[in-house]
Amino acid sequence: MTTTDSTPLVVPDFGDEATQGRKLAIICSKGNLDMAYPALILANAALGEGVETHLFFTFWGFDMITKSRMNDLKFTMLGNTATHLPQGLGGLPGMTAMATHQMKKQIHDVGVPDVPEFLEQIVASGGHLWACRMSADMMHLDESDLYDDVEAIISAADFIEKTDGAQIIFI
Amino acid sequence: MTTIHVDSEGFLTEYGEWSEELAAELAARIGIELTDEHWKAIRFLRADYPSHGETATLRRVSVLTGMPIKQLFTLFPGKPAKKMAYVAGLPKPRGCV
């Protein structure tokens, strides 16, 4: 702790110049509720730090931006040993719904928005959302099926071009 | 001359040492001239801190004041949450969202 007079000598370095030019690209390839959040939280954090941020939704990650599914991502115990419960339980009828409900409640309780609202916040913070061309073709979806703020459906090569020089996170 | 306490980065460490005059001065040091809209956010942060026990995150400021996220980015460019906390004389927010 430093004692100083009313004109503090130490002014925080908000790194406004350092962060200009830093870019982050996050590839979202999973459609599980618990796999959607890491990307959203990191993107939000990066934007709050003044970092240009791009999200690319591909394969199962498409569920995060598909209007008919984005409100209904699920969490399952199956194949997830981190719940520390017998795997057999996860296969019982209704378990995925129950686990999803519980996780949504926990997320809500810590003040974190649901997926569509989180995307809205990311876009409002200046984030860019891109959809994968191959996934759209495979799933027979076009821009009308996707969340309105998705900027475009683009190829992997386009995404690589747009994120020239970016740090890449694959989820 | 008033004495204030700050951490190694320059954020105030004593809630009670803040004043509106000081806020204007802190803001000027990071290139911000405070308008009524800035004050709306700053006053919320000040009022929220004692009851909430920690500095409001950007989302909390937006949800509870009704100020759009976009507007907060315009008012406090680059790193809005940290800049607001600095001007409000509070620690950096520790929440993730």
HADDOCK unambig.tbl for C-alpha pairs under 7 A between the chains (distance, minus, plus):
assign (segid A and resid 1 and name CA) (segid B and resid 5 and name CA) 6.75 0.50 0.50
assign (segid A and resid 1 and name CA) (segid B and resid 6 and name CA) 6.02 0.50 0.50
assign (segid A and resid 1 and name CA) (segid B and resid 7 and name CA) 4.93 0.50 0.50
assign (segid A and resid 1 and name CA) (segid B and resid 8 and name CA) 6.47 0.50 0.50
assign (segid A and resid 2 and name CA) (segid B and resid 5 and name CA) 5.83 0.50 0.50
assign (segid A and resid 2 and name CA) (segid B and resid 6 and name CA) 5.57 0.50 0.50
assign (segid A and resid 2 and name CA) (segid B and resid 7 and name CA) 6.17 0.50 0.50
assign (segid A and resid 2 and name CA) (segid B and resid 8 and name CA) 6.97 0.50 0.50
assign (segid A and resid 3 and name CA) (segid B and resid 3 and name CA) 6.93 0.50 0.50
assign (segid A and resid 3 and name CA) (segid B and resid 4 and name CA) 6.18 0.50 0.50
assign (segid A and resid 3 and name CA) (segid B and resid 5 and name CA) 4.88 0.50 0.50
assign (segid A and resid 3 and name CA) (segid B and resid 6 and name CA) 6.69 0.50 0.50
assign (segid A and resid 4 and name CA) (segid B and resid 3 and name CA) 5.90 0.50 0.50
assign (segid A and resid 4 and name CA) (segid B and resid 4 and name CA) 5.76 0.50 0.50
assign (segid A and resid 4 and name CA) (segid B and resid 5 and name CA) 6.33 0.50 0.50
assign (segid A and resid 5 and name CA) (segid B and resid 1 and name CA) 6.69 0.50 0.50
assign (segid A and resid 5 and name CA) (segid B and resid 2 and name CA) 5.88 0.50 0.50
assign (segid A and resid 5 and name CA) (segid B and resid 3 and name CA) 4.55 0.50 0.50
assign (segid A and resid 5 and name CA) (segid B and resid 4 and name CA) 5.93 0.50 0.50
assign (segid A and resid 6 and name CA) (segid B and resid 1 and name CA) 6.78 0.50 0.50
assign (segid A and resid 6 and name CA) (segid B and resid 2 and name CA) 5.31 0.50 0.50
assign (segid A and resid 6 and name CA) (segid B and resid 3 and name CA) 5.67 0.50 0.50
assign (segid A and resid 6 and name CA) (segid B and resid 4 and name CA) 6.03 0.50 0.50
assign (segid A and resid 10 and name CA) (segid B and resid 9 and name CA) 6.36 0.50 0.50
assign (segid A and resid 10 and name CA) (segid B and resid 10 and name CA) 4.70 0.50 0.50
assign (segid A and resid 11 and name CA) (segid B and resid 9 and name CA) 6.58 0.50 0.50
assign (segid A and resid 11 and name CA) (segid B and resid 10 and name CA) 5.01 0.50 0.50
assign (segid A and resid 12 and name CA) (segid B and resid 9 and name CA) 4.92 0.50 0.50
assign (segid A and resid 12 and name CA) (segid B and resid 10 and name CA) 5.27 0.50 0.50
assign (segid A and resid 16 and name CA) (segid B and resid 78 and name CA) 6.38 0.50 0.50
assign (segid A and resid 41 and name CA) (segid B and resid 97 and name CA) 6.74 0.50 0.50
assign (segid A and resid 45 and name CA) (segid B and resid 96 and name CA) 6.96 0.50 0.50
assign (segid A and resid 48 and name CA) (segid B and resid 79 and name CA) 5.26 0.50 0.50
assign (segid A and resid 48 and name CA) (segid B and resid 80 and name CA) 6.56 0.50 0.50
assign (segid A and resid 48 and name CA) (segid B and resid 81 and name CA) 6.94 0.50 0.50
assign (segid A and resid 49 and name CA) (segid B and resid 78 and name CA) 6.35 0.50 0.50
assign (segid A and resid 49 and name CA) (segid B and resid 79 and name CA) 4.82 0.50 0.50
assign (segid A and resid 50 and name CA) (segid B and resid 78 and name CA) 4.37 0.50 0.50
assign (segid A and resid 50 and name CA) (segid B and resid 79 and name CA) 5.49 0.50 0.50
assign (segid A and resid 112 and name CA) (segid B and resid 97 and name CA) 6.35 0.50 0.50
assign (segid A and resid 121 and name CA) (segid B and resid 69 and name CA) 6.96 0.50 0.50
assign (segid A and resid 124 and name CA) (segid B and resid 69 and name CA) 6.00 0.50 0.50
assign (segid A and resid 124 and name CA) (segid B and resid 70 and name CA) 5.21 0.50 0.50
assign (segid A and resid 125 and name CA) (segid B and resid 69 and name CA) 6.37 0.50 0.50
assign (segid A and resid 125 and name CA) (segid B and resid 70 and name CA) 5.88 0.50 0.50
assign (segid A and resid 125 and name CA) (segid B and resid 73 and name CA) 6.95 0.50 0.50
